[in-house]
Amino acid sequence: QGNVVTGALESVISDRCGYLDSTGWGPKPCAPCNIEALKEGNFNVICFASNNCLDYGPEAFSDTIQNLKENNIHVVGAGNNIEEARKPVILDINGTKIGFLAYNSICFKGYAAREDAPGCVPMRAWTLYHQTEPEQPGTPCEVVTWANKEDLRNLLEDVKKLRTQVDVLCM
């Protein structure tokens, strides 16, 4: 048993299912009674910056955060608005302050938290497939990926701010 047990949540914890995601596929909502397994595992921080966080609608999303908080499990990387979603979790473990931040790089349209909408903290990226030998069609290409400038700026701002408040920073 550790002092800090973290995990990433890839489903919602709710009895409500507003709708299925756009593909009709996804993990089934997890019934609230299953939160006992997280408690038994001594989880105290859960990352909910997931590509599945809004698969079943905003009600199931909000239920998940509420169910975790009611069971003394801190949520990082998601919230009812972007300000709440970007808020770090800070734990004091035996005099050592540990800070947690979380971001989602697989952020479907509408899943990024906004000033007036729930969701996760985005860390989107762009990808370019560059043909390296244009005179030879079908040859392998070079793959170039780079961060969304605004998301990267926000991440760096969050890290800089949290760094002054903690001894250990986890992402």
C-alpha positions in Angstrom: 0.0 0.0 0.0 1.5 3.3 -1.1 1.0 6.8 0.3 -0.1 8.0 -3.2 -2.0 5.8 -5.6 -2.9 7.4 -8.9 -4.7 6.1 -12.0 -6.3 7.2 -15.3 -10.1 6.8 -15.6 -11.2 5.6 -19.1 -14.9 5.4 -18.4 -17.5 7.3 -16.5 -18.9 6.4 -13.1 -22.6 7.0 -13.4 -26.0 5.5 -13.7 -27.0 8.1 -16.3 -26.2 7.7 -20.0 -27.3 10.8 -22.0 -26.1 9.3 -25.3 -23.4 7.2 -26.9 -20.4 8.8 -28.4 -20.4 9.6 -32.1 -19.2 6.2 -33.1 -21.7 4.3 -30.9 -18.7 2.5 -29.4 -17.0 3.0 -26.1 -16.6 1.4 -22.7 -20.0 1.0 -20.9 -20.6 3.4 -18.1 -19.3 2.1 -14.8 -22.0 1.8 -12.1 -21.3 4.0 -9.0 -21.1 0.9 -6.8 -17.8 0.0 -8.5 -16.1 3.0 -6.9 -15.6 0.6 -4.0 -12.8 -1.0 -6.1 -11.0 2.3 -6.3 -11.4 2.8 -2.6 -10.1 -0.7 -1.9 -7.1 0.1 -4.1 -6.4 3.2 -2.0 -6.6 5.5 -5.0 -6.3 9.1 -3.9 -5.8 10.9 -7.3 -7.6 10.0 -10.6 -6.8 11.6 -13.9 -10.0 12.1 -15.8 -8.4 13.9 -18.8 -9.6 11.1 -21.0 -10.8 10.7 -24.6 -13.8 8.9 -23.0 -14.8 11.6 -20.4 -17.8 12.9 -22.2 -18.8 9.7 -24.1 -22.1 9.5 -22.2 -22.9 13.2 -21.9 -22.3 16.0 -19.4 -24.6 14.5 -16.7 -22.5 11.3 -16.6 -19.3 13.4 -16.7 -20.4 15.5 -13.7 -21.7 12.4 -11.8 -18.2 10.9 -12.2 -16.4 13.9 -10.7 -19.0 14.1 -7.9 -18.8 10.3 -7.2 -15.0 10.5 -7.0 -14.9 13.6 -4.7 -17.6 12.1 -2.4 -15.3 9.2 -1.9 -12.2 11.3 -1.1 -10.6 10.7 -4.5 -9.1 13.8 -6.0 -9.8 14.5 -9.7 -7.2 16.1 -12.0 -7.4 17.1 -15.7 -11.2 17.5 -16.0 -13.9 19.8 -14.6 -17.1 21.6 -15.1 -15.2 24.4 -16.9 -11.7 25.0 -18.0 -10.7 26.9 -14.9 -11.7 23.9 -12.7 -10.2 21.4 -15.1 -6.8 23.1 -15.1 -6.7 23.3 -11.3 -3.9 21.1 -9.9 -4.3 18.5 -7.1 -1.8 19.1 -4.3 -1.2 16.4 -1.6 0.9 16.8 1.5 2.4 13.4 2.2 4.6 13.3 5.3 5.7 16.9 4.8 6.3 16.5 1.0 4.0 18.5 -1.2 3.2 16.6 -4.4 1.4 18.4 -7.3 -0.5 16.7 -10.1 -1.6 18.1 -13.5 -3.2 16.2 -16.4 -3.9 16.9 -20.0 -5.6 15.0 -22.9 -3.9 14.7 -26.3 -6.7 12.6 -27.8 -9.3 15.3 -27.5 -12.4 14.8 -29.6 -14.4 17.7 -30.7 -16.5 19.1 -27.8 -14.5 17.2 -25.1 -12.1 20.1 -24.2 -13.3 22.1 -21.3 -14.2 25.7 -22.0 -15.1 28.7 -19.9 -18.8 27.7 -20.1 -18.6 23.9 -20.7 -17.3 20.8 -19.0 -14.6 18.6 -20.3 -10.9 17.8 -20.0 -7.8 19.9 -20.3 -6.6 19.7 -23.9 -3.1 19.2 -25.1 -3.9 18.8 -28.8 -1.3 18.2 -31.5 -1.0 18.6 -35.2 0.4 16.0 -37.5 1.9 16.5 -41.0 2.7 13.6 -43.3 5.5 14.8 -45.6 6.4 12.9 -48.7 10.2 12.7 -48.6 10.7 11.4 -52.1 8.1 13.2 -54.3 9.4 11.6 -57.5 8.6 8.2 -56.1 4.9 7.9 -55.2 4.1 5.5 -52.5 7.4 5.7 -50.6 7.4 6.1 -46.8 6.7 9.6 -45.6 8.2 11.6 -42.7 5.7 12.2 -39.9 6.0 15.5 -38.1 3.9 16.3 -35.0 3.8 19.5 -32.9 1.8 20.8 -30.1 -1.1 23.2 -30.4 0.5 26.6 -29.4 -2.3 27.7 -27.1 -2.5 24.3 -25.3 1.3 24.2 -24.9 1.4 27.8 -23.6 -1.3 26.8 -21.0 0.5 23.7 -20.0 3.8 25.6 -19.4 1.9 28.3 -17.5 0.3 25.6 -15.2 3.7 23.9 -14.6 5.4 27.2 -13.8 2.7 28.2 -11.4 2.5 24.8 -9.7 6.3 24.4 -9.5 6.5 27.1 -6.9 4.0 25.4 -4.6 5.2 21.8 -4.5 8.3 19.7 -3.9 7.4 17.1 -6.6 5.4 17.7 -9.7 3.6 14.8 -11.5 2.0 14.9 -14.9 
